[in-house]
Amino acid sequence: MATADEIRAQILARKDEIQREDVRRQVLLRELQEAGERQRLRRELEGATAHLDIARYSNAALNDTRTDVDRDRTGAHMPDRASPTSPAWLPPTSSKSPCVKSMFDCDENVVSGEIVWHIKGFSWLKACLVQMDERFADSHDLYLGGAVFHLWYHPDRQRGSMGPNDEKGSLVISEESGAATFRYSIWIKSKRQGFVQWGNDGMVCNSIPEMIYGPDVCDAHQIPAGVFGLTHEELAKSEWVIDDVLTVQLKVQVRPLSNYSQSNKSLDIDVPESKLGDDFLHLLDRREGADVSIKIHGEVLRAHSVILSARSEVFRRLLSCGMQESTSKEIIIEDCDAVVFKAFLGYLYSDNLTSLANCIPGSSPDASLCPPGCQAGANDR
């Protein structure tokens, strides 16, 4: 057993250790204060950098506009292109049909990015935040188009204040630079379905610094709905937390502060000559898809009922009004010369009277324009 003197010596030793720890605590508190100041300065530097980016984008847009004004592409004093006193601006004469193509381009400078954020040990999150004296979890920064984005998650819907005016939300986006214009969507990874979008797409024009955005963001006196309507405890036991990990994906598009672009130019469009008649004559010649037989003086011609019905009221009635020809798909012609009928059939397919003229005996027929079989008949007569 220790003697009284030994115990007194141990007490003095403990007091010395306490004094040393008190001194060390003062040093650590001072270093912590300095670390906090360094962190504040880093955020201030990031904000200044973001504002510098915005200023650069703005100046680049002004420079582009100045160039367009100098080149008379835009401005308040554009030349009168229709004025007869400005012949240089008159459009060139052309026998072709003019077409002016104009484009008003607003997304030329739009940039896209994303944050994929894993909250590991999700069931420990509340306890961890209490230990660290933090209100919510914060993702790493995404720098995009002069804007700075974060994802924040607050596990306590009742006390979920995060915005500059005490707005509440469970899972939110924060844009800290301000004056950003962006679109966003938030996706949560499911055990069975992969990433599923939570809420609708959002659109923000000229954001407020550190304002929060998201599907369940609400005023200070309201309660956020929660991710897919779930409390933190319900979410932790749901399909959205896989092996105690919540995985969130933020997709965002930013339109930097820049001017739109506009361009126009006149186009001469060459309209090719129609070959529909020739194509239909080739179809008649090849007999592809033909479903009607026409018998005339011992010859059998093959044709297409849909074309005959569309081009001739007589054929339409024969092939669709319950007559014998509508079921047998066979038409007998007895009161017409075979050559003349072939020429008439060619006219029905081509809508061109040349096929008739070319098949008249003694008219120097052009074999390329005569319906199939008609030229031979004309030469025989």
C-alpha positions in Angstrom: 0.0 0.0 0.0 1.3 3.5 -0.9 2.3 5.8 1.9 0.9 9.3 2.4 4.0 10.9 0.9 3.8 8.7 -2.2 0.2 9.7 -2.7 1.0 13.3 -2.2 3.7 13.0 -4.8 1.2 11.4 -7.3 -1.2 14.2 -6.7 1.5 16.8 -7.4 2.4 14.9 -10.6 -1.2 14.8 -11.7 -1.5 18.6 -11.1 1.6 19.2 -13.1 0.1 17.1 -16.0 -3.2 19.2 -15.7 -1.2 22.4 -16.0 0.6 21.1 -19.0 -2.7 20.0 -20.6 -4.2 23.4 -19.8 -1.3 25.1 -21.6 -1.7 22.6 -24.5 -5.4 23.4 -24.6 -4.7 27.1 -24.9 -2.3 26.4 -27.8 -4.9 24.1 -29.5 -7.7 26.7 -29.1 -5.4 29.3 -30.7 -4.5 26.9 -33.5 -8.1 26.0 -34.0 -9.0 29.7 -34.3 -6.3 30.1 -36.8 -7.5 27.1 -38.7 -11.0 28.5 -38.8 -9.6 31.8 -40.1 -7.7 30.0 -42.8 -10.9 28.1 -43.7 -12.8 31.4 -43.9 -10.1 32.9 -46.1 -10.2 29.9 -48.4 -14.0 30.3 -48.8 -13.5 34.1 -49.4 -10.8 33.3 -52.0 -13.2 30.8 -53.7 -16.0 33.4 -53.8 -13.6 36.0 -55.2 -12.5 33.5 -57.8 -16.1 32.7 -58.8 -16.9 36.4 -59.1 -13.8 36.9 -61.2 -15.0 34.2 -63.5 -18.4 35.9 -63.8 -16.7 39.2 -64.5 -14.6 37.6 -67.2 -17.6 35.9 -68.8 -19.5 39.3 -68.7 -16.6 41.2 -70.3 -16.2 38.5 -72.9 -19.9 38.9 -73.8 -19.5 42.7 -74.0 -16.4 42.2 -76.2 -18.4 40.0 -78.5 -21.3 42.5 -78.6 -18.8 45.3 -79.4 -17.4 43.3 -82.3 -20.9 42.6 -83.6 -21.7 46.3 -83.5 -18.5 47.2 -85.3 -19.3 44.7 -88.0 -22.9 45.9 -88.3 -24.4 42.6 -87.1 -26.4 44.3 -84.4 -26.9 47.6 -82.8 -29.2 50.6 -82.6 -28.1 52.1 -85.9 -28.2 49.2 -88.3 -28.1 50.1 -92.1 -31.4 49.9 -94.0 -31.0 46.7 -96.0 -34.1 47.4 -98.0 -33.2 51.0 -98.9 -32.6 51.7 -102.7 -29.8 54.1 -101.7 -27.9 51.1 -100.2 -27.3 48.9 -103.3 -24.5 47.0 -101.4 -27.2 45.6 -99.1 -29.6 44.5 -101.7 -29.9 40.7 -101.9 -28.4 39.1 -105.0 -30.8 38.2 -107.7 -31.2 34.5 -108.3 -33.4 32.3 -110.3 -33.5 29.8 -107.5 -35.9 30.0 -104.6 -34.2 31.9 -101.8 -34.3 30.8 -98.2 -33.0 32.7 -95.2 -31.7 30.5 -92.4 -31.6 32.3 -89.1 -30.4 31.0 -85.7 -30.9 32.6 -82.3 -28.5 30.5 -80.2 -28.9 30.7 -76.4 -27.1 27.5 -75.3 -23.8 27.9 -77.1 -21.9 28.5 -73.9 -23.9 26.2 -71.6 -21.7 23.8 -69.6 -22.8 20.6 -67.8 -21.4 18.9 -64.7 -22.4 16.6 -61.8 -21.7 15.7 -58.2 -21.9 12.1 -57.1 -22.0 12.1 -53.3 -21.8 9.0 -51.1 -22.8 9.4 -47.4 -21.2 6.3 -45.9 -22.3 5.1 -42.5 -25.7 6.7 -43.0 -27.1 5.3 -39.8 -24.3 7.1 -37.8 -24.9 10.5 -39.5 -27.0 12.1 -36.7 -24.5 11.1 -34.0 -21.6 12.2 -36.1 -23.1 15.7 -36.7 -23.8 16.0 -32.9 -20.2 15.1 -32.1 -18.8 17.6 -34.6 -21.3 20.3 -33.6 -22.5 20.5 -37.2 -26.1 21.0 -38.4 -25.9 19.2 -41.8 -23.6 17.2 -44.0 -21.8 19.0 -46.9 -20.4 17.6 -50.1 -17.3 18.8 -51.9 -17.6 21.8 -54.2 -18.4 21.7 -57.9 -17.0 24.7 -59.9 -18.9 25.1 -63.1 -19.4 28.1 -65.4 -18.4 30.6 -62.7 -20.8 29.1 -60.2 -20.0 27.0 -57.0 -22.4 24.2 -56.1 -22.7 22.0 -53.0 -25.1 19.3 -51.8 -26.3 19.5 -48.2 -28.2 16.9 -46.3 -30.0 17.7 -43.0 -31.3 14.6 -41.0 -33.7 16.6 -38.8 -36.7 17.8 -40.7 -38.0 19.8 -37.8 -34.9 21.8 -37.4 -33.6 21.7 -41.0 -32.8 25.4 -41.4 -30.0 25.8 -44.0 -30.8 28.8 -46.2 -29.9 32.5 -45.6 -33.5 33.2 -44.5 -33.8 30.0 -42.5 -35.3 28.1 -45.4 -35.6 24.4 -44.7 -34.9 21.3 -46.7 -33.7 17.7 -46.3 -31.5 17.3 -49.3 -30.7 20.6 -51.0 -28.4 22.3 -53.5 -26.5 25.4 -52.4 -25.0 27.9 -55.0 -22.7 30.2 -53.1 -21.4 32.6 -55.8 -24.8 34.2 -56.7 -26.0 35.6 -60.0 -25.9 32.1 -61.6 -28.4 30.7 -64.1 -28.7 27.0 -64.0 -30.9 23.9 -64.4 -30.6 20.9 -62.0 -32.0 17.5 -61.2 -31.3 15.3 -58.1 -31.1 11.5 -58.4 -31.0 8.9 -55.6 -29.5 5.4 -56.1 -31.9 2.5 -55.5 -31.0 -1.0 -54.7 -33.2 -2.4 -57.5 -33.7 0.4 -60.0 -30.4 2.3 -60.2 -30.5 6.1 -60.1 -34.1 7.4 -59.8 -34.9 11.1 -60.1 -36.3 12.7 -56.9 -38.7 15.6 -57.7 -38.8 17.6 -61.0 -36.1 19.4 -62.8 -35.4 22.8 -61.4 -34.5 26.1 -63.1 -32.9 29.1 -61.4 -32.2 32.4 -63.0 -29.7 34.8 -61.2 -29.3 32.8 -58.0 -29.0 34.4 -54.5 -25.7 33.7 -52.7 -25.9 30.5 -50.5 -29.7 30.2 -51.3 -30.8 26.6 -51.2 -32.8 24.8 -53.9 -34.4 21.3 -54.0 -37.7 19.4 -54.3 -38.7 19.9 -50.6 -37.2 23.3 -49.8 -39.8 25.3 -47.8 -40.1 28.4 -45.6 -38.9 28.4 -42.0 -42.3 27.8 -40.5 -42.9 24.7 -42.7 -41.6 21.1 -42.4 -39.7 19.6 -45.4 -41.3 16.5 -46.9 -38.1 14.5 -46.9 -36.4 12.4 -49.6 -39.3 10.6 -51.3 -41.5 11.6 -48.4 -39.4 9.7 -45.8 -37.9 10.7 -42.5 -34.2 10.2 -41.9 -34.9 7.0 -39.9 -37.3 5.7 -42.6 -34.8 6.6 -45.3 -32.0 4.7 -43.5 -34.1 1.5 -43.6 -35.4 1.9 -47.2 -34.1 0.7 -50.6 -32.4 4.0 -51.1 -29.7 3.2 -48.6 -27.5 0.3 -49.8 -25.1 -1.2 -47.2 -25.6 1.9 -45.0 -24.6 4.2 -47.9 -26.8 6.9 -49.4 -25.7 7.8 -52.9 -26.9 11.1 -54.4 -26.2 12.4 -57.9 -26.7 16.1 -58.9 -26.9 16.9 -62.6 -26.5 20.6 -63.3 -26.2 22.8 -66.4 -25.0 26.4 -66.2 -25.5 29.2 -68.6 -22.7 31.6 -67.9 -23.3 35.4 -68.1 -22.7 35.7 -71.8 -24.5 37.1 -74.9 -26.5 35.0 -77.3 -25.2 34.4 -80.8 -27.3 35.1 -83.9 -26.4 34.2 -87.5 -28.2 34.2 -90.8 -27.3 33.5 -94.4 -29.2 33.1 -97.6 -29.4 29.7 -99.1 -30.2 28.7 -102.7 -32.1 25.5 -102.6 -31.9 23.2 -105.7 -35.2 21.4 -105.9 -34.7 18.2 -108.0 -37.1 17.5 -110.8 -39.7 15.0 -109.8 -39.2 11.4 -111.0 -42.4 10.1 -109.5 -43.9 9.2 -112.9 -40.8 7.4 -114.0 -40.6 5.5 -110.8 -44.2 4.4 -111.1 -43.6 3.3 -114.7 -40.7 1.2 -113.5 -42.9 -0.3 -110.9 -45.4 -1.3 -113.6 -42.6 -2.7 -115.7 -41.2 -4.8 -112.9 -44.6 -6.0 -111.7 -43.5 -5.9 -108.1 -46.5 -6.1 -105.8 -48.9 -6.3 -108.7 -52.2 -7.9 -107.6 -54.5 -7.4 -110.6 -54.5 -9.2 -113.9 -55.8 -7.4 -117.0 -56.6 -9.7 -120.0 -56.8 -7.9 -123.4 -56.8 -9.8 -126.7 -54.8 -12.7 -125.5 -52.3 -10.7 -123.5 -52.2 -10.6 -119.7 -51.0 -7.4 -118.0 -50.2 -7.1 -114.3 -51.0 -3.9 -112.4 -51.7 -2.6 -108.9 -55.2 -2.2 -107.7 -54.4 0.7 -105.3 -53.0 2.8 -108.2 -55.8 1.9 -110.6 -58.4 2.7 -108.0 -56.8 6.1 -107.1 -56.4 7.1 -110.8 -59.6 5.9 -112.4 -63.2 6.0 -111.0 -64.1 3.1 -113.3 -61.4 0.9 -111.9 -62.2 2.0 -108.4 -65.8 0.7 -108.8 -64.7 -2.5 -110.5 -62.3 -3.3 -107.7 -64.1 -2.1 -104.6 -67.9 -2.2 -105.0 -68.6 -5.9 -104.7 -68.4 -6.7 -108.4 -66.8 -9.9 -109.7 -63.5 -8.2 -110.4 -63.1 -7.1 -106.7 -62.8 -10.7 -105.6 -61.2 -12.4 -108.7 -58.7 -9.5 -109.2 -59.1 -10.2 -112.9 -60.3 -7.6 -115.4 -61.2 -8.5 -119.0 -60.9 -5.7 -121.7 -62.6 -6.5 -125.1 -63.4 -3.2 -126.6 -60.0 -1.5 -126.8 -56.8 -2.0 -128.8 -54.0 -3.6 -126.7 -51.5 -0.9 -127.7 -53.8 1.9 -126.9 -54.7 0.4 -123.5 -51.1 -0.1 -122.6 -50.5 3.6 -123.4 -53.5 4.5 -121.3 -52.2 2.3 -118.4 -48.9 4.1 -118.7 -50.7 7.5 -118.4 -52.5 6.3 -115.3 -49.1 5.4 -113.7 -47.1 8.4 -114.9 -49.7 11.2 -115.3 -47.8 12.1 -118.4 -49.5 12.2 -121.9 -46.1 11.5 -123.5 -46.8 7.9 -122.9 -49.9 8.1 -125.1 -48.2 10.1 -127.9 -45.2 7.8 -128.0 -47.4 4.8 -128.6 -49.4 6.1 -131.5 -48.3 4.4 -134.7 -46.1 6.6 -136.9 -45.2 9.1 -134.2 -41.5 8.2 -133.8 -42.0 6.7 -130.4 -39.4 7.1 -127.6 -39.0 3.6 -126.2 -37.8 5.0 -122.8 -41.2 6.8 -122.3 -43.5 4.1 -123.6 -45.1 1.7 -121.1 -43.9 -1.9 -121.0 -44.9 -3.9 -124.0 -46.4 -0.9 -125.8 -43.5 -0.2 -128.1 -43.4 -3.7 -129.5 -47.1 -3.5 -130.2 -46.7 -0.1 -132.0 -43.9 -1.4 -134.2 -46.0 -4.4 -135.1 -48.9 -2.3 -136.4 
